Amino acid sequence: MIGKVKSFFQEVKVEAKKVNYPSREELIGSTWVVITTVIIVSVFLGVVDMSLAKVVKLLVR
């Protein structure tokens, strides 16, 4: 059992060395894309929510 666990962690270490990590510039660029997308989707969903709330309010009256 301990041998299997040790073998697993050795394999994880080998695989982690194969990972291609992004550069600092790529990471910053990707972060800005995510932040911008979240803001745009949030504004869109807020507008849709307010619009639907007004429609429901008009239908309930």
N, C-alpha and C positions, 0 to 999 in steps of 0.2 A: 504494500500500500504506500509506504513512504517513498519507495523507489519510483512508483508511478507519478507521485506528486512532484518529486525532484525532476523527473524526466519532462513533465509538463512544463515546469518553469524554465527549464533549459531550452525547450522548444519555443516558448514565448519569447525568451531573450533573443534567440536566433531570428525569429520572425520580426521582432521589433527593430532589429538592425536593418531589415529590408525596407522599412517604411520610408517613403519619400515625403519628408515634412516640408510644408510651404515656407517660403522665405518671409521675412518680416514685411516686405512690401505687398506680397500676395495676401498675407494674412490681414493687413490693414485694409486693402482693397475689398476683400471679401466681407470684412466686418462692416464697411460702409454700405455695401450692397444690401446686407441683411438689415441694417438699421433703416435705410431708406425704404426698403420693401415693407418693413413692419409699420413705418409711419404712414405710407400710402394706403396700405390695407386697413389700418386703424381708422383713418379719415373716411375712407370709402364705407366701411361698416357703420361708422357713426352716422354718416349721412343717410344711409339706408335705414338704420334703426329709427332715426328721427322722422323720416318720411313715413315709414310704416306705422309709427306711433300716431302721427297726425291722421293718417287714413283710418286707423281703428277708432280714434277719437271721433272722427266725423261719422263713422258708421254706427257708433254706439248712441250718438245723440239722436 
